[in-house]
């Protein structure tokens, strides 16, 4: 080996090498250079022989115990996750679309344990090459990750390969509506509703999306803005989901994203009037709004474009605006999480930077910290005199 040597010193020839068995530096005085090298070679040979003996005895090289890992194809894993995780949730169409891409790339009957980290990374690179953003790729891969998690959690698989973490996403800057923008949107919805009823489609009326959609836009917009509800939750509210008792009005959002219904109080006078008006003449299972959520999004996008609102403004901005205003006025994050139906607190933390009320606790605690430092320094100077 490179560190092995036999050197001539004042006392005579000396071996200097790292012993292969102990790993320690070894020096021995010998009669000649040849004798020194013979000792070194003998030590290495003895170590090699002992290694073979230990290997046969199972002391150094051991075989892992055989463990039944289970068998689960990609399609079977999806059925498991569908039953345990996704059944009853909204927006499952995206999940099924992602599964189709996963099965096309990896194969429907491919075993889940055969998907290595390298293979998964190649799948992500292909998605990126097709023009998908990192956030989109992460959403698609998250379906596969959920399937793997459920397979282990429910005992279908015991051991699975390690996969790389998600791709780094570009965080979209926070955006919410200010009071002036809210008034502009409401005014546009009103003007557009009047035009849709007065003019036929070919003359710039309802533009193929139905006149009722524009007459419903402001009502749906205000309900979403005042309760932080998602689009489908609001559009799909039925007569039976509204409870009116002794002047108290409550909405139960049934068709939520995560499948868990939630009930909120209605305090805003305009929203109370909207619900009472839209409930009139409706059967228990009739929806309060006739338009679909996609029509709402298209109408909202048209309004944003016509008004020239800057930044990324979509129909979902009402939810972010609600969260921003609530946190700014001191609503605790867990309370807001329950009110808006977020499953994870991390979703609420996106708006936590607006919590200026709670920041007051910190500012009060350190109030006068600069003056205290000056006083302390002066006392130290005085004590040194």
Helices and strands as residue ranges (DSSP letters): E 5-9, E 12-18, E 25-30, H 33-57, H 74-81, I 82-86, H 92-106, G 112-114, H 117-129, H 134-153, H 179-198, G 201-203, H 211-227, H 231-235, G 239-241, E 242-245, E 248-253, E 262-265, H 269-279, H 293-307, H 317-328, H 333-340, H 345-349, G 352-354, H 356-365, H 369-384
